[in-house]
Every structure is written in C-alpha cells, then in structure tokens.
Amino acid sequence: MSRPFAEISFTPSVRAAQAKNGSADGYATFLAGSVQEDLISLVESSFIAQRDGFYQATVSETGWPYVQFRGGPAGFLKVLDERTLAYADFRGNRQYLSTGNLECNDRISLILMDYPNRRRLKIWGRAKLVDGADDPALMQRLSVPNSRGHPERAIVIKLEAMDWNCPQHIPQRLTLEELEEHLAPLRNELAAQKVQNAEHEGKPGQ
C-alpha cells in the first residue's frame, strides 16, 4: 500500500470505520511516516502494456459512480511518462456517460487485471479530455493498429495514486489466446499419437 493511496482512500468516515473495527492504530503509524510519491516504474509500465482492457470508474455530478469495461488491443492504454497515462477514446453507443462525468468531475479510477497470474493494479488519477482535432500528435501517439473506428478524443490521466492488490481472492482465468499456449503442446502430442497409431495399424500381421 502506498502513502498517496491511503491519503486518498482514508477519508474521515473510513478512519471512523477503522477505529470502530480496531485497525486505526496500525494505519495511523503508516500515515505518520514519510511522504512517498507514486510514480510509474518499469514494472507498472510493462504490466500496463500487456493489458487488453481495464475497469474504469467515474462519478456524476449527482454523486453516482459509473463503472465500465474499456477494451482494446494489448497496450492501448499507454504510459506517456512516469505520472501520465492516456488512451484514445473511440465512438461507442453515444451515451457519453464517462465523457459527461469527466467534464464535471475529473476524478477517475482504473482497475487493471491479470487473471492468469492473479495480479491487480489500481490507479487513481485526474483525467483531461483532449479533442482529437486539437492535438493530432497525441492522437497519433495513441493510435491503435488495425482499429475499425476513428478516435474522437484522448483521455489523459495524471496519476494521483496506485496500489497493487493482494492476489488472494483473484480467480485464475484464461482468455482463448492465453489458453492456446497450454493447449498447443497437448494438440501436438495428440497428433503425434494419431500418427503412431496409424502406422501401427498399417503394419502386416497386426
């Protein structure tokens, strides 16, 4: 757990709940320590570059959270520098819920999952919407190979905090592509066995 994460997440009501349930003293010691800034290292950059989707949360002006899954080719969420992430926002169902929410409240939270390895990275930040026509160089940097649509804008996220979660309750799941790596040796073995069986059946006197 990082200090910026605790400073964002441990609101007065959260601290009251911690006090009620007996964990406040331990966290108070942690909060009394030196301030550490969260920066995106090579570890996080590599992890982010391998993701083909993430869960994104924004908040409306009426206080309701809106959570959606954003997907794309692996690496479509790009690290611009140690404090900045961004991705190209393509036209979807034209409800513009996240877009509207970020216009009035720039707070954003992402959860990036690695189910096969049971890893999870949470990111808190403040987002800026950049119209595609206003910054062609940025849009080119965020371009997605073989994309079918045209990006309308860029979502640029300034990192406020991040946190790696405990893997204890993360289910281990594989996509079809990830499963293929495990199935390929079995298919090869099965094919070789079929050849051996065919050769055996074709021998005289068998």
Secondary structure, DSSP 8 states (H G I E B T S, - for coil): --HHHHHHH--HHHHHHHHHHT-HHHHHHHHTS--------HHHHHHHHT-SEEEEEEE-TTS-EEEEEEE-STT-SEEEETTEEEEEEE--SS--HHHHHHHH--EEEEEEEETTTTEEEEEEEEEEEEEGGG-HHHHHHT--TT-SS-EEEEEEEEEEEEEE---TT------HHHHHHHHHHHHHHHHHHHHHHHHHHTSTT-
